Amino acid sequence: MENKTKLNKLERLKKTLKPTDFNINSCHFDSLSEDDRFYLKNYGIYNIKLAPSKFMLRIRGDNSFTSCKLKELILVVKKYNLELVITARAGLEIHNISKDLILELYNIVNLIGFKTSGSLTDNVRAIVTDPYDSIAQDSYIDSLEIVKQIQKQLANNSKYLGLLPRKFNTAIIGKLTPHINPWGNDLLFALAKNNDIYGFNIYLGGKNSETAKCANIFVEAKDTKRLFFAILDSFLELGLRGSRSKTRLYYLLETIGIRKFREQVELNFGKKLQTSQKLLMQSSKFRAFTKLKSGKYGKVYECNYGKINLDRALDILSKESNIRIDADQNLHILNVEKESTKPSSSIVACVGAKYCPLSLWNIKDDIAKLNLAQFKELGVNVGFSGCLKGCGRHQHSHIGLVGLRSNMFGKTQRALRVFIGSCEVPKPTPARLLYYAVPESKVDGLFKAIINDYKFGNYSSFNQYNSYLNSYDIEVLQLWFILKQLVNIDSKINTLFHTPNRQQELLSALQALKIYPQKANLYENINTLSHLLWDS
């Protein structure tokens, strides 16, 4: 299939000079052009004109870190008085690097044995696996070994480096219960089984605001690498290269359909594809402790929403030789003795304004000002982004937050955009926008209303609760959670809300409340009540 769309600027640039032919040593880091910045991203070096004097270096994860290499890296970061952050793809970022240091640091990091190439822009980004892949009791496929095979073929490959239409995120989950929600990836290999043969069902087209869809493909574990490159080559060949906002795999599938894409994948795979089989992978569950095949446990060591305390990390690494890093932005210590049964949850956060000028909140520090402990106690996962790009995975968490500033309810103040409804198995769904802006000072009341509602319904999990919420029109949910904060809703109406297929009856009951404004339409009533609740 020939793509005749006019090429965007970066695609024209790629045709002029391949990223593998770009000479980093020729760069003048104090006067970079936008072309330079694109090429540098292919090697993990990030800089934007909004902050030209500061650089970031991203290190690929791919679950390849060892305690020894991590210690060496942390000592380098300490030596140069820099900061180290865990990414939401289980990689690392070194921040606040000066223009005079960036090239030297790039060389040092790669000499230690870390990989930075392909960690940014139009590349196969770090491949996410579970932190307890191959060693957990419910792990059936060694995904780490598959990732190693894939990365060996990808490394600095001139066919792929920087030449994809857009970034390409992949998750390979070889265990029953993943640690994080993997459905927002362009490509998801989800544990499945065909009779006695373990393998993966394939899901395609996820991104920060969408969940991956079934491609009707099953692949045996032994053929995973081969299928990965068949899919990647199909994206490389068919991918849209026009508007940069429409070049992810999601948009290609929207344009040509999954069936047409699957035909190309089968052609590149070289043999007939098997159809989807029994999906074994369940909804994710964050655990403080995970039972391992050895009889011991894996333990989460929380890292302040991904911001690593260098001295504390060195202390841990000096005592623990078995460490993994996960997309939950934490360290995972393997083979410990003690198990905790206390509920726990993941709070994933973007880097925030301290490191990214696109963010309106200093997320890593500001998150502590929110009362999120009430979610954590119930095992409710939270994703917090500083902008709609969604680096905090706010539409793939039980509760999604975006930090912003708003004057909707009085003077300009910090506010939160709130998302709810993210689901996984059996019906993967991204979270929906619940409220465009809730003042920071009032958001705790909303959190309490959601938690009380969840408890009243006696749901087995927040995934089940979100699935039920999705049976309602979003406007009904907006009205519901506002009224729960304004008045004491009686048990009868609460029970009605949690009874399936009663939306119209519920609306009638809510409209009969004395506080209900009786405006012309539902939107106007919600608007009036929100100002009553949140005006400063």
DRENROBA-630964 format. One record per residue (C-alpha): residue number from 1; x, y, z. Coordinates in Angstrom, 1 decimal. Example, Ala and Ser with C-alpha at 12.3 -4.5 7.8 and 13.67 -1.06 7.14 Angstrom:
% DRENROBA-630964
> seq_east_north_up
> 1_12.3_-4.5_7.8 $
> 2_13.7_-1.1_7.1 $
This chain:
% DRENROBA-630964
> seq_east_north_up
> 1_0.0_0.0_0.0 $
> 2_1.6_3.3_-1.1 $
> 3_1.2_6.3_1.2 $
> 4_0.8_9.3_-1.0 $
> 5_0.2_11.8_1.8 $
> 6_2.5_14.8_1.8 $
> 7_5.4_14.1_4.1 $
> 8_5.7_16.1_7.3 $
> 9_8.9_18.0_8.1 $
> 10_10.6_15.2_10.0 $
> 11_9.9_12.7_7.3 $
> 12_11.6_14.9_4.8 $
> 13_14.5_15.3_7.1 $
> 14_14.9_11.6_7.5 $
> 15_15.1_11.2_3.7 $
> 16_17.9_13.8_3.7 $
> 17_20.0_12.2_6.4 $
> 18_19.4_8.9_8.2 $
> 19_19.7_9.2_12.0 $
> 20_22.4_6.5_12.0 $
> 21_24.5_8.7_9.7 $
> 22_24.2_11.7_12.1 $
> 23_27.5_12.7_13.8 $
> 24_26.8_13.7_17.4 $
> 25_30.4_15.0_17.8 $
> 26_29.7_17.6_15.2 $
> 27_27.0_19.3_17.2 $
> 28_27.3_22.8_18.7 $
> 29_25.3_22.2_21.9 $
> 30_25.1_25.9_22.7 $
> 31_23.3_26.7_19.4 $
> 32_21.2_23.7_18.4 $
> 33_18.8_23.8_15.4 $
> 34_15.5_22.0_15.5 $
> 35_17.0_19.5_13.0 $
> 36_19.8_18.8_15.5 $
> 37_17.3_18.3_18.3 $
> 38_15.5_15.6_16.3 $
> 39_18.7_13.7_15.5 $
> 40_19.9_13.9_19.1 $
> 41_16.6_12.4_20.4 $
> 42_17.5_9.3_18.5 $
> 43_20.5_8.9_20.8 $
> 44_18.5_9.7_24.0 $
> 45_19.5_13.3_24.2 $
> 46_16.6_15.7_24.8 $
> 47_16.6_19.5_24.6 $
> 48_14.0_22.0_23.6 $
> 49_14.2_25.7_22.7 $
> 50_12.1_26.6_25.7 $
> 51_15.0_25.5_27.9 $
> 52_18.0_25.6_25.6 $
> 53_20.7_25.4_28.4 $
> 54_19.4_22.2_30.0 $
> 55_19.6_18.7_28.7 $
> 56_18.1_15.4_29.6 $
> 57_19.6_11.9_28.8 $
> 58_17.2_9.0_28.7 $
> 59_18.4_5.5_29.3 $
> 60_16.4_2.5_27.9 $
> 61_14.9_0.1_30.4 $
> 62_13.9_-3.2_28.8 $
> 63_14.3_-4.6_32.3 $
> 64_18.1_-4.9_31.6 $
> 65_19.5_-3.0_34.7 $
> 66_21.8_-4.8_37.1 $
> 67_22.6_-3.6_40.7 $
> 68_26.3_-3.2_39.7 $
> 69_25.6_-1.0_36.7 $
> 70_23.0_1.0_38.6 $
> 71_25.5_1.8_41.4 $
> 72_28.0_2.9_38.9 $
> 73_25.5_5.2_37.2 $
> 74_24.3_6.7_40.5 $
> 75_27.9_7.5_41.4 $
> 76_28.3_9.4_38.1 $
> 77_25.0_11.3_38.7 $
> 78_26.2_12.2_42.2 $
> 79_29.6_13.3_40.9 $
> 80_28.1_15.8_38.6 $
> 81_25.3_16.9_41.0 $
> 82_22.5_15.8_38.6 $
> 83_19.1_14.1_39.2 $
> 84_17.9_10.7_38.3 $
> 85_14.2_9.8_37.6 $
> 86_12.5_6.5_36.8 $
> 87_10.2_6.8_33.7 $
> 88_6.8_5.3_33.2 $
> 89_8.4_2.8_30.8 $
> 90_10.8_1.5_33.4 $
> 91_13.7_3.4_32.1 $
> 92_15.9_6.2_33.6 $
> 93_16.3_9.9_32.9 $
> 94_19.2_12.0_34.0 $
> 95_18.1_15.7_34.3 $
> 96_19.7_19.1_34.6 $
> 97_22.7_18.4_32.4 $
> 98_24.5_21.4_31.1 $
> 99_25.5_21.9_27.5 $
> 100_29.2_21.5_28.4 $
> 101_28.6_18.1_30.0 $
> 102_26.0_16.4_27.8 $
> 103_28.4_14.8_25.3 $
> 104_30.8_13.6_28.0 $
> 105_27.9_12.2_30.0 $
> 106_26.4_10.5_27.0 $
> 107_29.8_8.7_26.3 $
> 108_30.2_7.7_30.0 $
> 109_26.7_6.3_30.3 $
> 110_27.1_4.2_27.2 $
> 111_30.5_3.0_28.2 $
> 112_29.1_1.7_31.5 $
> 113_26.9_-0.5_29.4 $
> 114_23.5_1.4_29.3 $
> 115_21.6_1.9_26.1 $
> 116_20.3_5.4_25.2 $
> 117_19.7_5.0_21.4 $
> 118_16.1_4.7_20.4 $
> 119_14.8_5.9_23.8 $
> 120_13.1_9.0_22.3 $
> 121_11.2_10.2_19.1 $
> 122_10.3_7.8_16.3 $
> 123_11.7_4.6_17.6 $
> 124_10.7_1.3_19.4 $
> 125_10.7_2.6_22.9 $
> 126_11.8_0.6_25.9 $
> 127_9.8_-2.7_25.9 $
> 128_7.8_-3.1_29.1 $
> 129_7.6_-6.4_30.9 $
> 130_6.5_-7.3_34.4 $
> 131_9.1_-6.7_37.2 $
> 132_8.6_-10.3_38.3 $
> 133_8.6_-11.8_34.8 $
> 134_9.9_-15.4_34.7 $
> 135_10.3_-15.6_38.5 $
> 136_6.7_-15.0_39.9 $
> 137_4.6_-18.0_40.7 $
> 138_2.1_-17.0_38.0 $
> 139_4.7_-16.4_35.3 $
> 140_4.6_-18.8_32.4 $
> 141_6.8_-17.3_29.7 $
> 142_10.3_-15.7_30.0 $
> 143_9.5_-12.4_28.4 $
> 144_12.9_-10.9_29.4 $
> 145_14.7_-13.3_27.2 $
> 146_12.4_-12.4_24.3 $
> 147_13.1_-8.7_24.9 $
> 148_16.9_-9.4_24.9 $
> 149_16.6_-11.1_21.5 $
> 150_14.5_-8.2_20.1 $
> 151_16.9_-5.5_21.4 $
> 152_19.9_-7.3_20.0 $
> 153_18.4_-7.0_16.5 $
> 154_17.1_-3.4_17.1 $
> 155_20.3_-1.9_18.5 $
> 156_21.5_0.9_16.2 $
> 157_19.8_-0.8_13.2 $
> 158_19.8_1.7_10.3 $
> 159_16.6_0.2_9.1 $
> 160_14.7_1.2_12.2 $
> 161_16.6_3.9_14.2 $
> 162_14.6_7.1_13.9 $
> 163_12.8_5.9_10.8 $
> 164_9.4_4.8_12.1 $
> 165_6.4_7.0_11.4 $
> 166_6.1_7.7_15.2 $
> 167_7.1_6.2_18.5 $
> 168_6.2_2.5_19.0 $
> 169_5.5_1.3_22.5 $
> 170_5.4_-2.4_23.3 $
> 171_4.5_-4.5_26.3 $
> 172_5.2_-8.3_26.6 $
> 173_3.3_-9.8_29.6 $
> 174_4.1_-13.5_30.3 $
> 175_2.3_-13.8_33.6 $
> 176_-1.3_-14.0_34.7 $
> 177_-1.5_-10.7_36.7 $
> 178_0.6_-7.8_35.5 $
> 179_1.9_-5.2_37.9 $
> 180_0.7_-2.3_35.8 $
> 181_-2.0_-1.7_33.2 $
> 182_-0.4_-2.6_29.8 $
> 183_-3.3_-1.7_27.5 $
> 184_-2.0_1.7_26.4 $
> 185_0.7_0.2_24.2 $
> 186_0.9_0.3_20.4 $
> 187_1.6_-3.5_20.6 $
> 188_0.6_-5.7_23.5 $
> 189_1.6_-9.4_23.8 $
> 190_-0.8_-10.7_26.4 $
> 191_-0.4_-14.2_27.9 $
> 192_-2.7_-16.7_26.3 $
> 193_-2.9_-20.5_25.7 $
> 194_-3.7_-22.7_22.8 $
> 195_-4.4_-26.2_24.3 $
> 196_-1.2_-26.9_26.1 $
> 197_1.0_-24.3_24.3 $
> 198_1.6_-21.0_26.0 $
> 199_1.9_-17.9_23.9 $
> 200_0.4_-14.5_23.4 $
> 201_-2.7_-12.9_22.0 $
> 202_-1.9_-9.7_20.1 $
> 203_-3.5_-6.3_20.7 $
> 204_-2.7_-3.3_18.6 $
> 205_-3.2_0.5_18.5 $
> 206_-3.1_1.6_22.1 $
> 207_-1.8_5.0_23.1 $
> 208_-2.2_7.4_26.1 $
> 209_-5.9_8.0_25.3 $
> 210_-6.8_4.6_23.8 $
> 211_-6.6_0.9_24.6 $
> 212_-5.1_-1.6_22.2 $
> 213_-7.6_-3.7_20.2 $
> 214_-7.7_-7.4_19.4 $
> 215_-5.8_-8.2_16.2 $
> 216_-7.1_-11.8_16.2 $
> 217_-3.6_-13.2_16.3 $
> 218_-2.1_-15.8_18.6 $
> 219_1.7_-16.5_18.6 $
> 220_3.6_-19.2_20.3 $
> 221_6.3_-18.0_22.6 $
> 222_9.1_-19.3_20.4 $
> 223_7.8_-17.1_17.5 $
> 224_7.4_-13.9_19.4 $
> 225_10.5_-12.1_18.1 $
> 226_9.6_-13.1_14.5 $
> 227_6.1_-11.7_14.9 $
> 228_7.3_-8.6_16.6 $
> 229_9.4_-7.6_13.6 $
> 230_6.6_-8.6_11.2 $
> 231_4.4_-6.1_12.9 $
> 232_7.1_-3.5_13.2 $
> 233_8.0_-3.8_9.5 $
> 234_4.3_-3.5_8.6 $
> 235_4.1_-0.2_10.5 $
> 236_7.3_0.9_8.9 $
> 237_5.9_0.2_5.4 $
> 238_2.3_1.3_5.7 $
> 239_2.5_3.9_8.4 $
> 240_1.1_7.4_7.9 $
> 241_3.7_10.1_7.5 $
> 242_1.6_13.3_7.1 $
> 243_0.5_15.3_10.1 $
> 244_2.6_14.5_13.2 $
> 245_-0.5_14.3_15.3 $
> 246_-1.9_11.5_13.2 $
> 247_1.1_9.1_12.7 $
> 248_0.8_6.6_15.6 $
> 249_-0.2_3.0_14.8 $
> 250_-3.7_3.8_16.1 $
> 251_-4.4_6.2_13.2 $
> 252_-3.1_3.8_10.6 $
> 253_-5.5_1.1_11.9 $
> 254_-8.3_3.7_11.9 $
> 255_-7.5_4.4_8.2 $
> 256_-7.0_0.9_6.8 $
> 257_-8.6_-1.3_9.4 $
> 258_-7.0_-4.1_11.5 $
> 259_-7.9_-6.8_9.0 $
> 260_-5.9_-5.1_6.2 $
> 261_-2.9_-4.5_8.6 $
> 262_-3.1_-8.1_9.7 $
> 263_-2.8_-9.2_6.1 $
> 264_0.5_-7.3_5.8 $
> 265_1.7_-8.7_9.0 $
> 266_1.0_-12.2_7.8 $
> 267_2.9_-11.4_4.6 $
> 268_5.9_-10.2_6.6 $
> 269_5.6_-13.1_9.1 $
> 270_6.1_-15.6_6.2 $
> 271_3.5_-18.1_7.2 $
> 272_-0.2_-18.3_8.1 $
> 273_-1.0_-16.5_11.4 $
> 274_-3.0_-18.4_14.1 $
> 275_-6.2_-16.8_15.4 $
> 276_-6.6_-15.6_19.0 $
> 277_-6.8_-18.2_21.7 $
> 278_-7.8_-18.3_25.3 $
> 279_-6.6_-15.1_27.0 $
> 280_-5.0_-15.9_30.4 $
> 281_-3.7_-12.4_31.3 $
> 282_-6.0_-10.8_33.9 $
> 283_-6.4_-7.2_35.0 $
> 284_-3.4_-5.7_36.7 $
> 285_-2.9_-5.6_40.4 $
> 286_-0.3_-3.6_42.2 $
> 287_1.2_-5.5_45.1 $
> 288_3.7_-4.5_47.8 $
> 289_4.8_-8.1_47.9 $
> 290_4.7_-10.7_45.1 $
> 291_5.1_-14.5_45.7 $
> 292_8.0_-16.0_43.7 $
> 293_8.6_-19.5_42.4 $
> 294_11.5_-19.7_44.9 $
> 295_9.0_-19.4_47.8 $
> 296_10.3_-16.0_48.7 $
> 297_8.9_-12.6_47.7 $
> 298_9.5_-9.6_45.5 $
> 299_9.2_-6.3_47.4 $
> 300_8.4_-2.8_46.1 $
> 301_10.7_-0.1_47.3 $
> 302_8.8_3.1_46.6 $
> 303_10.9_5.9_45.0 $
> 304_8.9_9.1_45.6 $
> 305_6.9_8.8_42.3 $
> 306_10.0_8.0_40.3 $
> 307_12.4_10.5_41.8 $
> 308_15.4_8.6_43.1 $
> 309_17.0_9.5_46.3 $
> 310_20.6_8.7_45.3 $
> 311_22.0_8.0_48.8 $
> 312_19.2_5.8_49.8 $
> 313_19.4_3.9_46.5 $
> 314_23.1_3.3_46.9 $
> 315_22.4_2.0_50.4 $
> 316_19.9_-0.5_49.0 $
> 317_22.1_-1.5_46.1 $
> 318_25.0_-2.2_48.4 $
> 319_22.8_-4.7_50.3 $
> 320_20.6_-6.2_47.5 $
> 321_22.1_-7.8_44.4 $
> 322_18.8_-8.6_42.8 $
> 323_17.0_-5.5_41.7 $
> 324_14.5_-4.7_39.0 $
> 325_12.9_-1.4_37.9 $
> 326_9.3_-1.3_36.8 $
> 327_7.0_1.0_34.9 $
> 328_5.3_1.8_38.3 $
> 329_8.5_4.0_38.8 $
> 330_9.8_2.0_41.7 $
> 331_12.6_-0.4_42.6 $
> 332_11.7_-4.0_43.1 $
> 333_13.9_-6.1_45.5 $
> 334_13.8_-9.8_44.8 $
> 335_14.0_-12.8_47.1 $
> 336_12.9_-11.2_50.4 $
> 337_11.3_-13.3_53.2 $
> 338_8.4_-11.3_54.5 $
> 339_5.0_-10.8_53.0 $
> 340_2.5_-8.0_53.7 $
> 341_-1.2_-8.4_53.2 $
> 342_-1.9_-4.7_53.5 $
> 343_-3.6_-3.2_50.3 $
> 344_-1.3_-1.1_48.2 $
> 345_-1.5_0.9_45.0 $
> 346_0.6_2.6_42.4 $
> 347_0.8_6.3_41.8 $
> 348_2.5_7.0_38.5 $
> 349_3.5_10.6_37.9 $
> 350_5.1_12.5_35.0 $
> 351_8.3_14.4_35.6 $
> 352_6.5_17.7_36.2 $
> 353_7.4_21.4_35.7 $
> 354_10.8_21.0_37.4 $
> 355_12.0_18.9_34.5 $
> 356_9.5_19.6_31.7 $
> 357_8.3_23.1_30.7 $
> 358_5.1_21.6_29.3 $
> 359_3.8_20.8_32.8 $
> 360_1.9_23.4_34.8 $
> 361_2.5_21.6_38.1 $
> 362_5.7_20.4_39.8 $
> 363_4.2_17.0_40.0 $
> 364_6.8_15.1_41.9 $
> 365_6.5_17.5_44.9 $
> 366_2.9_18.8_44.4 $
> 367_1.4_15.3_44.5 $
> 368_2.2_15.1_48.2 $
> 369_-0.3_18.0_48.8 $
> 370_-3.2_15.8_47.6 $
> 371_-4.9_13.3_49.9 $
> 372_-4.2_10.3_47.8 $
> 373_-3.6_8.0_50.8 $
> 374_-7.3_7.2_50.8 $
> 375_-6.9_5.6_47.4 $
> 376_-3.7_3.8_48.3 $
> 377_-5.4_2.2_51.3 $
> 378_-7.9_0.6_48.9 $
> 379_-5.4_-0.5_46.2 $
> 380_-6.7_2.2_43.8 $
> 381_-4.1_3.2_41.2 $
> 382_-3.6_6.8_40.3 $
> 383_-2.0_8.3_37.2 $
> 384_-1.0_12.0_37.4 $
> 385_0.1_14.0_34.3 $
> 386_1.3_17.6_34.1 $
> 387_-0.3_18.0_30.6 $
> 388_-2.5_16.2_28.2 $
> 389_0.4_14.4_26.6 $
> 390_-0.3_11.8_29.3 $
> 391_3.2_10.8_30.5 $
> 392_1.6_9.9_33.8 $
> 393_-0.8_7.4_32.1 $
> 394_-3.9_9.2_33.5 $
> 395_-6.2_7.5_31.1 $
> 396_-4.9_4.1_32.0 $
> 397_-5.2_4.3_35.8 $
> 398_-8.2_3.7_38.0 $
> 399_-8.2_7.5_38.7 $
> 400_-6.6_9.9_36.3 $
> 401_-5.4_13.4_37.1 $
> 402_-4.0_16.3_35.0 $
> 403_-2.6_19.3_36.8 $
> 404_-3.6_22.7_35.3 $
> 405_-4.6_26.2_36.1 $
> 406_-8.2_27.5_35.7 $
> 407_-10.4_30.5_36.4 $
> 408_-13.6_28.6_36.0 $
> 409_-14.5_28.9_39.6 $
> 410_-13.2_32.4_40.6 $
> 411_-9.6_33.7_40.4 $
> 412_-7.0_31.7_38.5 $
> 413_-5.9_28.9_40.7 $
> 414_-4.5_25.4_40.5 $
> 415_-7.0_22.8_39.5 $
> 416_-7.2_19.2_38.4 $
> 417_-8.8_17.6_35.4 $
> 418_-10.2_14.3_36.6 $
> 419_-10.7_11.1_34.6 $
> 420_-12.4_7.9_35.7 $
> 421_-13.5_4.6_34.1 $
> 422_-10.3_2.9_33.0 $
> 423_-10.9_-0.9_32.7 $
> 424_-8.8_-3.9_31.6 $
> 425_-10.0_-7.5_31.2 $
> 426_-12.5_-8.4_29.9 $
> 427_-13.3_-5.1_28.2 $
> 428_-10.3_-2.8_28.0 $
> 429_-11.3_0.9_28.0 $
> 430_-9.5_4.1_28.6 $
> 431_-10.7_6.5_31.3 $
> 432_-13.3_9.1_30.4 $
> 433_-13.1_12.8_31.3 $
> 434_-15.2_13.3_34.4 $
> 435_-14.5_17.0_35.2 $
> 436_-12.7_19.5_33.1 $
> 437_-11.4_21.4_36.2 $
> 438_-11.8_20.9_39.9 $
> 439_-10.1_23.4_42.2 $
> 440_-7.1_21.9_44.1 $
> 441_-8.6_23.0_47.4 $
> 442_-11.9_21.2_46.7 $
> 443_-10.7_18.0_45.1 $
> 444_-10.5_16.0_48.4 $
> 445_-14.2_16.2_48.6 $
> 446_-14.6_14.6_45.2 $
> 447_-12.1_11.9_46.1 $
> 448_-14.1_11.1_49.3 $
> 449_-17.4_11.0_47.3 $
> 450_-15.8_8.5_44.8 $
> 451_-14.4_6.3_47.6 $
> 452_-17.6_6.2_49.6 $
> 453_-19.5_5.3_46.4 $
> 454_-17.1_2.5_45.7 $
> 455_-17.4_1.1_49.2 $
> 456_-21.2_1.4_49.2 $
> 457_-21.4_-0.7_46.0 $
> 458_-19.2_-3.5_47.6 $
> 459_-17.3_-4.1_44.4 $
> 460_-14.6_-6.8_44.2 $
> 461_-12.1_-4.4_42.6 $
> 462_-11.9_-0.8_41.3 $
> 463_-11.7_-2.3_37.8 $
> 464_-15.2_-3.8_38.4 $
> 465_-16.4_-0.5_39.8 $
> 466_-15.1_1.5_36.8 $
> 467_-16.7_-1.0_34.5 $
> 468_-20.0_-0.4_36.1 $
> 469_-19.5_3.4_36.0 $
> 470_-19.1_3.1_32.2 $
> 471_-22.7_1.9_31.9 $
> 472_-23.7_5.5_32.7 $
> 473_-23.6_8.5_30.4 $
> 474_-20.8_10.7_31.6 $
> 475_-23.2_13.6_32.3 $
> 476_-25.0_11.4_34.8 $
> 477_-21.8_10.6_36.6 $
> 478_-20.9_14.3_36.7 $
> 479_-24.3_15.1_38.3 $
> 480_-24.0_12.2_40.7 $
> 481_-20.7_13.0_42.2 $
> 482_-21.5_16.7_42.6 $
> 483_-24.7_15.9_44.4 $
> 484_-23.0_13.4_46.6 $
> 485_-20.9_16.3_47.9 $
> 486_-23.7_18.8_48.2 $
> 487_-26.4_16.8_49.9 $
> 488_-26.8_13.7_52.0 $
> 489_-28.2_11.2_49.4 $
> 490_-30.3_8.6_51.1 $
> 491_-29.7_4.8_51.0 $
> 492_-32.6_4.2_48.5 $
> 493_-31.1_6.5_45.8 $
> 494_-27.6_5.1_46.5 $
> 495_-28.9_1.6_46.0 $
> 496_-30.7_2.8_42.8 $
> 497_-27.4_4.1_41.4 $
> 498_-25.7_0.7_41.9 $
> 499_-28.6_-1.2_40.3 $
> 500_-28.0_-1.9_36.6 $
> 501_-30.0_-0.3_33.8 $
> 502_-31.8_2.3_36.0 $
> 503_-30.3_5.5_34.6 $
> 504_-33.6_7.3_33.8 $
> 505_-35.1_6.3_37.1 $
> 506_-32.0_7.6_38.9 $
> 507_-32.1_10.9_37.0 $
> 508_-35.8_11.4_38.0 $
> 509_-34.9_10.7_41.7 $
> 510_-32.0_13.2_41.5 $
> 511_-34.1_15.9_39.8 $
> 512_-36.6_15.6_42.7 $
> 513_-34.0_16.7_45.2 $
> 514_-34.7_20.2_46.6 $
> 515_-31.2_21.4_45.7 $
> 516_-31.7_20.5_42.0 $
> 517_-31.8_23.8_39.9 $
> 518_-34.5_22.8_37.4 $
> 519_-32.7_24.5_34.4 $
> 520_-33.6_23.8_30.8 $
> 521_-31.2_20.9_30.3 $
> 522_-28.9_18.5_32.1 $
> 523_-25.7_20.4_31.2 $
> 524_-27.0_23.7_32.6 $
> 525_-28.0_22.0_35.8 $
> 526_-24.5_20.4_36.2 $
> 527_-22.9_23.8_35.5 $
> 528_-25.0_25.5_38.1 $
> 529_-24.4_22.9_40.8 $
> 530_-20.6_22.8_40.1 $
> 531_-20.4_26.5_40.7 $
> 532_-22.4_26.1_43.9 $
> 533_-19.9_23.5_45.0 $
> 534_-16.6_24.9_43.8 $
> 535_-16.8_28.7_43.4 $
> 536_-14.2_30.3_45.6 $
